[in-house]
Amino acid sequence: MRKHGNLQKTYLETEFKKLNDRLPEHVDLYLIGGGAMSFQNLKVATIDIDVVLKSKRELELIKNALLSLGYFVPCIRGAYAKMNTSAILQNSDGFRWDLFVKVVCNSLQLSEFMAKRSIELFTLKNVSVYMLAPEDIFVFKSVTSRDRDREDMYTLFTRGLNFGIVRDEIIWQNEHDQSFAWIAFFFDGLEEFVDRYKSSHSVVDELHDLAYQDMLAQMLTERLKGGLKTFDDLSQDMDSRDVKKILKVLVKKGFVKQIAESQFSLNDLP
């Protein structure tokens, strides 16, 4: 595989065409990483492509097609093993597909807004390839822990980003999150990027507040796993005003049930 200039894009396009020829029906591929940046001329080479799919059926179709092309399942260690991919396949050139279904790293969803902001790169008979917007690639890069992802974040940052889009997407993701964990994970990545490259933005402080609220939500739900708790029980070692605010959100989302004026329990969600 040639790893410089436009030859990298040519290699990617060739692999997509090979995939197209082996697929029995149409699939949509959303590029979220270095592959997308290569098509935007923001990165000259990448050893893999991160792809988000909308269904498990599409995943199986692509896996079977790539295996028929000689791809194999590699041994993955370190940060790559923690990404919780749905599938990883690699060829003899060392080029790899990291495939995700709807969610990346057990945390970030491919939202309908991301899909709408994406740019169609090309469409073949059985494959449509879309590139996510730079702002959304920046968000996805923040929840992974590979060193080169921080480098990519810096490249995207220096080319200019609409942080209003970043903020709105993060808020949407936070409102639809079921674990109260991912935004803290996101902010860790963002903070690491800021510390390493001394690059910041006013939206960072706003996102820090969201991460803090999610941390409190996690702590409160953990305490409620022990059974019915009073407001005083839940407020131990915490600011009671913050606890009141977070409890209100948890009750509204249906995660927590208010039994009496000052008694709470976890809701039995399906």
Secondary structure, DSSP 8 states (H G I E B T S, - for coil): ---SHHHHHHHHHHHHHHHHHH-SS-EEEEE-SHHHHHHTTS-S--SEEEEEES-HHHHHHHHHHHHHTT-B-----GGGGGG--SEEEE-TTS-EEEEEESEETTTEE--HHHHHH-EEEEE-SSEEEEE--HHHHHHHHHT---HHHHHHHHHHHHH---HHHHHHHHHHHHHT-SSS-HHHHHHHHHHHHHHHHT---HHHHHHHHHHHHHHHHHHHHHHHTTS-EEHHHHHTTS-HHHHHHHHHHHHHHTSEEEEETTEEEE----
